[in-house]
Amino acid sequence: MATVNDKRLRVTELDFDNVKTNLKTFLKSQQQFKDYDFEGAGMNILLDTLAYNTHYLAMNANMLANEMYLDSASLRSSVVSHAKSLGYEVTSARAPVATVDVKLITPETTKTLSAGTVFSTSLDGSSYQYVNISDISGSNVGGEIIFPSVKLYEGTYITERYTVDNSDVDQRFVLQDVRADASTLTVKVQTSSTDTTTTTFTKATDITQLASTSDVYFLQETDSGLFEIYFGDGLVSKALSDGNIVILQYIVTNKSISNGSNTFSPPASIDGVTNVTVTTTASSSGGAEPESIRSIKLNAPLDYASQGRCVTPNDYKVYVKKLFANTQAVSVWGGEDGSFDTSTGVSANPEYGKVFISIKTTTGQDLTSTQKSNLVSALSPFKVASITPVIVDPDTTTLILNTTFNFDSTATTKSKEELETLVRSTITNYNNSSLKQFNSSFRHSRMTGLIDNTDSSILSNTTVVSMAKLIRPVSPSENASYTINYSNKIYNPHAGHLAMSGGVIASTGFFVDNGATEYFFDDDGNGNLRIYSLVGSEGTRVYLNSNAGTIDYDNGIISVGAVNITGVGLVDGSTSLDIRIVAIPDSYDIVPVRNQILEIDAGNTVVNSRVDAEATTGVGYSVTSTGVTSTTSVNTTSTTTPTTSY
């Protein structure tokens, strides 16, 4: 009589080995295979096949489930599709854009600078071509025809034509290069091959404003990474008819590689004129790669939440990234949280009715005045009417570390120099991964913990932090005031702290009133900034001005009074245009605010090491014998506030 098998096959495993083990366990529970050697028989191949098949199915199901959601999708086509369902338009590659004035010397009355006119430039030994994307007409004034502020785009000006065939359900109007800059796209529809009348279509931005006759097109990225345009159905915007010819004109670009080009040569002639000069008013910038998957995942939900308008700081962050492709990071704050003045910079003083935007670019360069103006104009359709956007340059505060770590020499084969190099790498990695962005704070305990974990032989470390900022003097022979805002409290435990030794402020050298004496800044611990020089072999401080400015220790602001700085001394052994001013912070946790970015100054960061005597000898002192005598040195540690000369 057959017995009932109450063993059950486990189906919760996804790993190949576990699936195979479960199958063998199940079969062994059957009477027919009770004593069967699965590893040594042909049955093993069948089990492998079953396990592989199960594993493939599990993997496919898992991947399919992941691709169904924006957060977990890994394929670009899936991420783009989810973003489209949220109404988010993915950014294409962007061409670098330069602004030039083109002048023709000719007696003729009018001339036209045609779209696609090629200008050439060189950068780092390579040649690139820049073109304009629209026809520009000019009139003669004084024997010259000037085309002012012409925008030149790097790349090749492409024209593609498609004849509409509504019977072809698979017909698509595609930009045939993944390097296409969709922002330069011009879409025209010609009536037919015999009727050359054309209508220019614009990109749809608000579906609620469309009628059945609206001449608009829609843009999306396809699953192959190319961009495709499509048209309405006759109800939501105009539909195309059979025989219409769709004309697409756009730039195919090399993206960011030619950012920074600033000298452009004209073609041999423009509209028949050979006497042509080109003057650059803005170097090329803005070239960028297509939007990354990570960026799409971040921005699509935020864009959906903004609902086509800029009201909250997050709304502005989304639209700034969409409108300025070279944005790496952006900080936005309302006028109630701070303001900006061209002379004193960013402060906590409120200025209502404005929103302040600070952008860190992928090139590391601040936005030009033209780029700022263009961005403000591009934001206009989305902002609240009563709010004025103001673009503010990011403000970098560098951190100078002085690290000394103790290590057990018996616990490692590495030399002290090798350990110091590893610690420097740890500091650099922390700088790159945790700083250099808006709102990224420096956490002292995390930094010291990472240093301790660099190598198992490192027992402890002491890391002292200083804050540094640069000021660039204005033109010589002109008195000027300067404001340095660290946005973090400066160390001042009591009035007159370290007044005799220079306080907690230090600087690199500078010269005043065209003199030959090099001067420096320090403070008296009472809120007064001083200017001094070093005299004699011992470097005695002689003060030129003991009231050269003020220091607000609580708010971290140094105000330099009117002074005529006519030269700058060496900085880190090299000539410089800037003076570095260093302050000791009240807390080693440094928190950036508004447009502030923190970055560790690797060049001035000091890393030292020492063998821990207690770990080496087992006692708190070391004994060194020479002949019949011995010397005992006891390790002691003192806690003081360090001061450093710069």
Secondary structure by P-SEA (a helix, b strand, c coil): cbbbbcbbbbcccccaaaaaaaaaaaaaaccccccccccccaaaaaaaaaaaaaaaaaaaaaaaaaaccccccccaaaaaaaaaaacbbbbccccbbbbbbbbbbcccccccccccbbbbbccccbbbbbbbcbbbbbbbccccccccccccccbbbbbbbbbbbcccccccccccccccccccbbbbbbccccccbbbbbbbbcccccccccccbbbbbbccccbbbbbbccccccbbbcccbbbbbbbbbccccccccccccccccccccccbbbbbbccccccccccccaaaaaacaaaaaaaccccccaaaaaaaaaaacccccbbbbbccccccccccccccccccccbbbbbbbccccccccaaaaaaaaaaacccccccbbbbbbcbbbbbbbbbbbbbbccccccccaaaaaaaaaaaaaaaaacccccccbbbbaaaaaaaaaaccccccbbbbbbbbbbbbbbccccccbbbbbbcccccccccccccccccccbbbcccccccccbbbbbbbccccbbbbbbbccccbbbbbccccccccccccbbbbbcccccccccccccccccbbbbbbbbccccccccccbbbbbccccbbbbbbccccccccccbbbbbcccbbbbbbbbbbbccccccc
